[in-house]
């Protein structure tokens, strides 16, 4: 690089690292001189400045330019934390771009000693030992090691006490699939899908193998919530059915905690179906009610949900389930009724009967009659509205 290009790089990197105010013009000149204008050397030396928060004197490490970078790698590697060394060796051993959260998740594999991957990656970024790309899909970071650093890292791995652990980590990391820098725009979810397929395949042969993947997938889902839907599918596909349904309900609820409105209705209805299949009546009513209250719910959807709620409440009352009269259930039904009534001018006679039954189920008989009569006015022979009015008249 020319001195002008090197100076531009120093300004760019010092801004990225937040150390611009520490560098004087004289220090920049010395940095260019001692690095021989090598861009990667400049980046690593500035990483040392960022670490120590002072303008560390950029002493020439070795006179021979041929060995300058290797010597600099040696000094930088020795200054890394154990976690930083381990993550660097892992990424060097398989030189692809992988999601940063995949590297973090790998540390959770059974038998692994816990270490702080997030801090380790930040340390490697500071020394420019990893490159990063941010995905457009989820805003997650993908990381990879530059060629020169990876070559050094692979040599270092051969005699490292981390070798066995790194090789085990790499096996799991490879299940996410290889990727290039330009693949990052697709996001993390396709990589998670690949891991889920691997987990399903192994668990189909040995159900206990599922538990090896669960903590990893749960961590990934905490960062990419759509992975909770994959987890729900996975546990339903493998293992004891009753237990799997309960676990799937947990994962669906976790997804719903952060999901966008347009993504929720299908999942609430799926949760309602799961609750129905496990005889979780109150869970079913709650899920149905939440689905009906979404701004994306159409009048037709709300009508179908109202019908399910009415049938479920009738069943609960016939079975004398005390919770069916609880204030919480009444409040939920009332909210669904109000949401449905906002569309009353477009409701069919049958949907009017469903709305009327919602009101009747919470003791609002007068309003139930008014809505049923509205349905009869619209369709005089509608048996549902007629039956409800007869019930109220007796």
NUVOZA-96384 format. One record per residue: x, y, z of N, C-alpha, C, CB in turn. Coordinates in steps of 0.02 Angstrom, whole numbers, plus 50000, padded with zeros to 5 digits. Atoms other than C-alpha are relative to their C-alpha. Glycine has a CB too. Example, Ala and Ser with C-alpha at 12.3 -4.5 7.8 and 13.67 -1.06 7.14 Angstrom:
<nodes>
500454994150000506154977550390500455006050000499505000150062499584994149997506844994750357499615005550037500205002349929
</nodes>
This chain:
<nodes>
500424994050000500005000050000500445006350000499535000050061499664993649995500535017949972499875003050069499765004949944500094996949935500715029050125499305003150006500535005450013500664996950000499115038050076499454994850011499875003849934500495005449991498145021650063500034997250071500134994449949499925002549932498865015750228499695004750051500754998950016500294995149954498355031950313499244999749998500255007149981500725000650007496595030050245499744993850038499794999649926500195006149965496525012250313500035001050076500454994149980499934998649928497145018050484499405004050025500665003750015500574995849979495785031350492499364995950002499925005949952500605004150004494455018850440499964995150059499974996249934499995005049948494985005350563499965003150070500624995749994500004996849934495275017350708499305002450017500495005850003500704998149987493495023750687499594993950019499695003549938500375006249985492825005950685500144997650071500194994549950499805002449934493785001750843499905005250055500734997949998500114994849950493395018250929500635002650032499544997450052499364997749970495215023350953500295006049962500514994349999499754994450041495345038250834500355005350042499435003149961499724994649959495685050350976500674998250032499515001850055499375002249970497165039951035500605000749953499954992850024499475000250051498155041550873500205007049978499774995949940499734993650025499255056550836500264999049929500565002750048499705000650067499925060350661500674996450003500085006949968499355003249995501645055050720499934992550011500415003250057500115007249987500975038450785499794996549936499474999050055500225003050062500115035150619500594998949952499475004349966499415000750043501735038250525500434994150023500425006550000499595005449973502655026350641499674993249986500105001050076500375006250014501305013250618500094997849928499255000950016499905001750071501465014150429500714997549989499865006249956499305001950009503345012950441500144993050027500465005150035499855006449968503404998250560499624994249969499845000350074500395005450031502074988450465500194999049927499265001650004499825000250071502894991350296499385001149956500334993449982500604998750039501174997150240499574993949987500195003049935500405006150009500464979550256499325000950033500374993750031500664998449972498574981750278499794995550058499484999549946500225004549947498294966250384500405001250064500084992749977499594998549941499754970550498499745006350034500755001049979500284993849972499024988050520499384998550042499845005149944500625001649965497344980750570500154996550067499564995549957499855003749938498104968950698500325004550052500454994049985499684995449953499194982350775499505004950029500575003949965500524995649973497694993850791499554996250048499585002949943500375004149952496794979450876500335000050068499934992949975499644999649937498154979951008499885006750035500764998949989500154993449973497844998551031499304999950033500035005549945500685000349973495984995051055499974995950064499524997049948500005004249940496344981551182500275003750060500414993649988499674996749943497494992151290499775007250010500754999949990500284993149996496585008651257500565005250007499535000550060499454995250004498235017451226500394998749936500474999650064499625000550062499375020651079500634995850012500185007049972499445004649988500485005351099500535001149946499764992650000499464998850048502185008151018500054994249951500675001150037500005005450050502164998250855500714997849982499645002349937499315002150012503884990650873500034994849944500314997150065499915004950054504514981050724500124993250032500595002049953499975006649969504284962750766500584996049974499354996349989499455003950030505524955350647500235003849938499774992749982499734996050055506654962750517499784997549932500755000150004500165002950065506204950850376499265000949984500194992649999500704999050020504614955850284499654993449988499975004449937500315006550014504334937650236499694996950061500524995349970500245003249938504074932750417499625004950045500594997150038500324994949958503274948750479499304997850023499955006649962500695001749984501474942450471499974994150048499614998549937500005005849955501854925650551500205001950070500484994649973499784997849934502784933850693499455004150035500645004149995500544996049972501344945950717499434995650023499755005249949500515004949979500104931550721500194996750066499904994749945499775003349938501164923150854499885004550060500744998149995500084995549943501164938350965499275001250016500365006749986500724998749989499314941650939499664993950030499665001849933500315006149975498834923450969500154999050074500244993949960499815000849930499794922951132499635004950046500755000950008500364995049960498854938451190499254998750003500135006949971500725001649998497154930651157499834996350064499804995849938500255003949944496114923851298499944992749978499305002750026500095007050020495924904751303499384999049956499944995550061500605000550041494154906751235500125002749930499415003650033499844997150065494794917951096500434995349958500365006750009499575004850036496134905251050499584994249973500564997450046500395005950020494884891051045499535001749942499594997450060500464998150054493624900250936500405001449936499585006250019499584998750058495014906150820500224993449967500625004150020499795006550027495644888250800499424996449967500314995750055500605003250028493874882050769499855002949931499405000850046500184996850063493524894750632500564999049948499875007450011499445001250046495254892050556499984992949972500675001250034499995007050020494984873250549499514998449944499864995550059500505000950053493494875050432499855006949972499344996550027500014993050023493704890750330499405001449955500655001649963500614998050034491924895550284499695005750041499504994049991500374995049962490744909450335499404996550034499765005949954500535003249962489594903250473499665005250044500294994150044500334995349955488294911950582500375000350067499264998050011499674999349935489074918950739499624996350054500075007550019500385003549949487644911650839500094992549995499255001849995499855007150006488074894550769500624998350040500094997949926499395001149961489804896150845499835000250075500545005349983500204999649929489004901551009499624993850020499565006350011500415005849984487774887151002500424993650007499464998949948499575005949997489134874250971500314999250069500555000449947499705000449933489874878651140499544996750050500195006950025500485003049955488284871651218499924992549990499325003349991500075007250012488524854051151500164996250065500464997649942499885003949939488464840751289500744998150006499574993750000499305001749988490164837851367500485005749990500194994449957499574994250012490824854851319500045004250063499745004249941499924995349945491544865851453499785006949976500755000250025500284993650020490624882451449500555005349994499465002350049499554994350008491584897451382499635005549963500654997949963500354994150026491104914951327500185001149927500175006250042499874999450072491004914051138499905007249976499564995349961500144993150022490254931451119500605004550012499385002750036499414995949985491724939651206500604997949958500184999450075499455002550040492934928551112499965002749928500014992349998500084997450068492214933850944500145007549997499294998649974499854992849997492294952150996500755001250002499665003250061499274999549996494124949551039500324998749932500274995050053499725001650066494474941650870499855005549949499724993349975500164994450045493584955850780500485005850012499265002350009499564994449983494634968450873500694999249969500065000750076499345001350029496224960250809499964998449925500344994350037500105001450071495484957950634500174992749982500415004749957499895007150013495684939050651499384996649972500224996550064500605002450035493904936750589499715005849960499474997250051500394995350039492904945350455499274998750013500164999449923500715001049987491044948050473499575003149947499825002750068500514997550045489524950550364499344999550036499994995949932500655000049967487794955050426499474997949950499835007050030500525002550046486334945550349499435005049996499744993250024500574995650009484904955450276499384997150033499875001249925500615003349978483624942650334499855001350074500054992649988500134999249928483834943350524500465004950034500064993450034499524995449969485254955650551500524996350041499635004950044499505003949964486324941550620500675000249964499774992650008499334999650028488204941350595500254993149978500485003050051499645005950024489154928550492500745001550006499804998249926499294998949989490994926350530500424994949963500174999850075499525004350033492484919050441500705002650013499864999449924499304998149988494374919350457500345001449934500384994450040499634998550061495454927850324500504994449984500375006750006499585005650023496544916050222500664999650038500135000749926499345000249967498214921050299499944997850072500345006949996500095001849930497554919650476499784992750006499475004650032500235007049997496694903050439500584995249989499454998849947499425004350012498304895550371500424999550064500435002749942499635000049937499184900750530499624995950053500125007350025500415003449949497744894250638500014992449991499305002449997499985007250011497754877050556500674997050023499884998449926499345002549975499614875250592500014999950076500575004549973499994999449927499344880950770499584994550032499735006950021500455005149972497944868250796500354993350009499404999149954499685006649999499094853450764500314998550068500534999749947499685001349935499984855650931499625003150058500715002749999500384996649948498604864251028499664995150048499475004649969500385004249954497864856751187499255000349987500145002250072500714999550018496184862351116499814995549941499835007249983500125003450063496354850750967499404995250002500624996149980500555004949997495164836951023499325003650006500094995350060500634996349991493824849251082499815003749936500075005050059500144996350062493984859650923499744995349946500635003749976500225004850051493794844250814499284997850013500464994049998500705001749983492194839450907499535005849985499954998050074500414994150015491544857250893499905000749925500345006450028500044999350073491934857250707499504995149970500704998949969500485004950025490924841350679499295002750004500054993450039500684997349991489384849850749499915006349957499885001650074500064993950039489744866450664499884998449926500645004250007500085001950070489834857550496499294997949984500484994349983500705001950012488034851650520499595006049978499714996950063500354994050023487524869750487500105001149925500245006150039499874999350071488234868050312500515005449984499365001549963499484995250021489624877050221499665006149968500494996749951500274993950031489374894750160500555004949984499505003350046499534994750020490284908650071499755006750027500085000249923500184993349977490274927050115499345002249969500565005149983500604997650034488934930449985499374996250019500104999649925500595003949979487794917050059499665003050062500194992850014500264997349937487534927450217499335003449991500505004950030500634996450010486094937050138499404995550009499995003349931500565004749991485024921350150499794999450073500174993249972500175000249930485084922650338500194993450034499275001250009499815005749958485294910050478499514994249994500065002250072500525005149997483654900650463500134993949955499335003049982499855005950040484174889650315500534995550031500225002149930499495004049967485694884150415499704996250059500585004650025500335003349945484594880250565499574994249974499575005050040500405005450030483434870150453500424993949985499665002549936499555005550015484914859750400500174996150063500645002549966499845003349936485364856250581499404996150026500235005250052500605003549978483564851650621499914993449962499375004449990500055006250039483564838950479500494994850025500135001549925499505004649973485154831350548499764997050066500675003550009500255002349935484394830450722499444994949991499765006050042500565004550012482814822250655500244993249975499515003149950499755006350028483794809350557500344995750054500505001449943499665003849948484864804450705499524997650053500555004350032500485001949948483414804350827499534994549976499605006150022500435005350025482414793150712500324993150010499855001049925499645006349987483754779850737500104998950074500675000149964499885000449928484064783950920499675006050033500774999850016500384994349972482744794751007500385004050052499364997550030499634996349948483934799251148500485005149970500384995150044499544995350033485044808151021499695007049995500184997549931500334993550005483744822051015500245004750054499244999250004499824995749944484274828451185500695003349990500004996150064499354996950014486024832051117499905006549961500454995149961500114994250043485284844550996499555005350033499694997849935500504995449972483924852451105500315006350029499614996550053499734993749973485014864751205500295004549946500544998550051499714996050054485874870251045499445003549961500424995549953500554997150038484244872850951499615005050041499534994449975500344995249957483444881551099500395006650003499904997250071499594993950000484894893751105499915003849933500744998450012500094996850065484744897050918499315003349995500084994749944500684997350003482874899650936499935006350043499494994850023500044994049959483144912451074500245006149962500424999150064499754994550042484034922950942499615000649934500744999049986500395000150062483024917750788499354996450016500404996449940500605003149972481264914650856499654995049954499525005250020500335004850044480634905750700500274992950009500095002149927499735006749987481764891450751499584996350052500735000550024500455003449953480514887950891499484995949963499665005250047500485003850039479294882450757500324993549974499735004249941499645006050022480614870450690500074995150058500695001849971499935004349941480894864050866499344996550016500235004150061500665003149987479024861050889499884994349952499445005349994500085005450050478994851050727500454994150018500175002649930499515005249986480544841450780499774995550058500685003050015500195004149942479914835950951499364996149986499925004450062500605003750018478244830950876500164994049956499505004649965499805005450047479144820350747500354994350036500455002849946499595004949966480234811450873499794999650074500755001849995500095000749928479924804351046499294998450020500215006250034500655001649971478464800751161499495005349981500054999550077500484995350029476894808551087499725004950052499434996249968500294995649950476104815351247500515005250024499744996050060499484995449977477724822851310500205004849944500624996150024499814995850057478134829351136499495005749990500054995949936500514994850008476484838751127500085005550052499294997050005499894995049948476824847351292500605004349984500084996750069499404996150018478564852451234499855004549941500594995349985500174996050059477874858351068499605006250020499614995849949500394994349977476624869451159500455005450030499474997850051499534995249970478044877451256500365003949946500514996350045499634996750054479004881151096499565004849961500314994849953500464995550037477484888451008499875006450041499344996449985500114994049958477164900051156500625004550001499824997950072499404995950001478974905651156500055003949934500634995650009500004996450064478834909950972499515005850002499824995249942500534994949998477234919651004500195006050043499364997050025499804994549957478094930251136500305005849961500504997650052499654994750038479054939851003499785000449927500744998950003500185000350071478184935750838499635006349978499564993849987500384994550029477504949050722499264998049994500285001949930500725001350001475614950750712499804995549943499615006649996500205004050058475504943350538500224992850004500285003149937499765006949992476444927850595499624996250054500745000050016500275003049939475404924550750499384995849990499855005350048500665003350002473684919050694500054992649986499555003349949499925007150017474234902750615500284996150059500454999249939499695003549944475294898450766499524999550060500655003650021500505000549947473924902750891499504994349985499625006750009500475005450018472744891150796500334993250005499735001249928499635006449992474074877650791500054998250074500705000549968499975001249928474284879650978499324997650027500235006350038500685002049979472394878351000499884992649983499475004449967500095007150020472394861850904500404995350045500224999149927499605004249955473804855051012499674999550069500715002950007500345000149935472884860151170499384995549997499805007250020500595004250008471314851751104500204992650002499645001549933499795007050004472274835651070500254997450067500534999149948499765002149934472944835451249499475001450054500655003750018500564998649954471244839651328500165005950046499854993850042499844993849964471944856451384499495005249979500745002449987500564995950022470274865251370500135007550009499374998150036499894992949988470774881651449500555002849954500185001250073499484997950047472354882451344499725001049931500564994949999500314999550067471294879651189499595006449995499564993949986500424994050002470054893451233500445006349999499545000250062499554994249999471474905451272500325001149932500554999050054499674999450065472374901751108499515002449947500314993349979500514997850048470764903651008499835007450009499374995750007500164993049987470364919951093500545004749976499885001050074499454995850022472084927151060500025000549924500674997450027500014999950073471954922250877499465004749974499894992949971500564995850022470274930950860500145007450011499364998050036499884993049983470934946950938500555003249958500195000550073499464997150041472354949150814499715004749947500404994349966500254995450051472164963850695499974996949930500445006249998500005003350066472494952050550499434995049992500674996549988500555004950003470994940950593499435002749958499764998150071500564997950042469644941950460499344998350034500044996649930500655001749972467774941650501499854992549995499455004049966500135007150009467694923950431500404995950051500194997849928499595003549951469124918350542499725000750070500735002549998500284998849933468364926350696499364996050009499855007650010500625003949996466694917950656500154992750014499605000749936499825007049990467514900850645500274998950070500514997749948499725000549932468454904050807499445000550052500535005550012500564999349954466864909750894499624993450006499535005749978500355006450000466044893450844500374994850042499904997449928499605004749961467484883450917499975001650075500735000049977500034998049930467454893451078499334998150031500135007650008500675001749974465584891251099499934992550012499455002449951500045007349992465714872451071500414997750059500244996549936499565002049945467154871151194499695002050067500705003149992500304997849937466264881351328499404995650017499785007449995500575004449987464694870751307500244993350027499594999049936499725006449978465744855051326500255000550073500574997849954499744999149932466594861851482499445000550051500455006350004500554999349953464964866651562499624993550009499525005549976500325006649993464204849751524500404995450045499904996849930499565004049958465704841951608500095003250069500684998949967499974996349937465504854551749500725001650021499654996050056499324997749986467284860751733499965007150027500454999749935500114993749966467334875051856500325005949964500274999650071499644994550032468594885351756499605003249944500664997649974500394997250056467314887651618499585006050021499554994649971500374994149975466434900451729500485005250030499494997950054499514995549968468044909251781499975007049970500714997149993499994993150026468204928251765500475000749940500225004850055499524999450055469714925851651499694997749934500634995850015500325002550061468714915451527499465004949977499694993050012500524995150018467264927851533500305006149967499615002050063499694994150029468424942351498500264998649930500585002450044499735001750066469234933351352499434999449950500394993450004500575000850046467554928651275499705006949984499464995450031500274993350011466944946451299500425003949949499965003950066499564996550047468454953251207499914997449929500744999450022500115002950066468174941051064499335002449972500024992250003500664997750022466344946051056500035007249975499484999550057499944993050022466794964551046500385000549935500355004150055499624999950062468074960950911499564997849942500624995450005500445002550053466774951350812499455005049984499684993350022500554995250011465444964650836500225005949958499735002450067499764994650043466544977350750499854998749926500765001050010500155001850069466124967950591499264998249991500434994049978500695002649999464264965750629499625001649937499635002850060500374998250061463684974650472500144995249942500175007149979499835004650055464534961450365499924992750021500725001249978500065006949976464164946050472499404996549967499924999850076500565004050025463084932150399499544998550059500264993449966500485001849947461564926150495500304994750046499344997449970499695005249958462534910850554500535002950045500314994549955499504996749957463954921750616499675004250054500485004349957500384996449948462664932450706499814995350057499375003449970500185004949947462104916750797500614998350042499714993649968499385001549963463914913150845500175005650048500584998749952499884994249957464134930750912499505000150057499975006549959500515000149948462494929251006500164994850054499314998649969499825005249952463074913151087500595002350044500184993449964499454997349959464684921751143499715004450056500505004149956500304995749949463624934851231499614996050051499545005249967500395004149954462494921651305500464996350049499574995049961499535003749957464004912151372500295004350056500564997149958499744995649946464514927451474499435003750034500515005049971500574997449963462754931351536499695006349972500215001450068500294994050030462334945651417499414998049955500545004149959500575002950036460624938851368499665005149954499504997250049500334994950041459894955251305500385001249935499925006550039499604998850061461334958151186499984993849955500735001850019500045006150040461264939951131499364999949959500034993850046500644999850035459424942051086500025005049942499425001850048499964994950053459754958050988500394997649940500315006550028499585002450056461124950050885499664994349963500694997750026500355005550033460104934350852499425002649957499734995050053500554997050039458614944850796500265003449937499615005050043499694996950060459774954250679500144994649948500665003750019499885005550046460254937550603499364997649967500344994350036500645002250027458424932650583499745005049949499484999050056500214994850047458064949250498500374999249934500125007050029499595001050060459444945150376499814993549964500755000050018500175006650028458934926850352499454997050044500634995349995500555002049955457204923150426499994992650017499355001849968500045007249986457404904250414500644997250031499854996349935499375002649973459124903250494499874996350065500505005850013500185004349943458934888750615500415001650062500094992749981499584998749942460384893950726499745006050041500735001249978500264994149966459684911150765499314998550030499955005949951500675001749975457914904350783500044995850063499604996349946499925004449942458484890950904500225004050061500514994449986499754996149944459404903551011499455004550029500605004349979500544995749976457914915451020499484995850038499665003649940500475004449964456774900951069500274998350069499864993649960499695001649935458004896351206499925005850049500754998249991500054994149957457974914151272499285001350021500295006049965500704998749985456074914751267499704995050049499594999949936500285005049955455824899051370500215001350072500234993049979
</nodes>
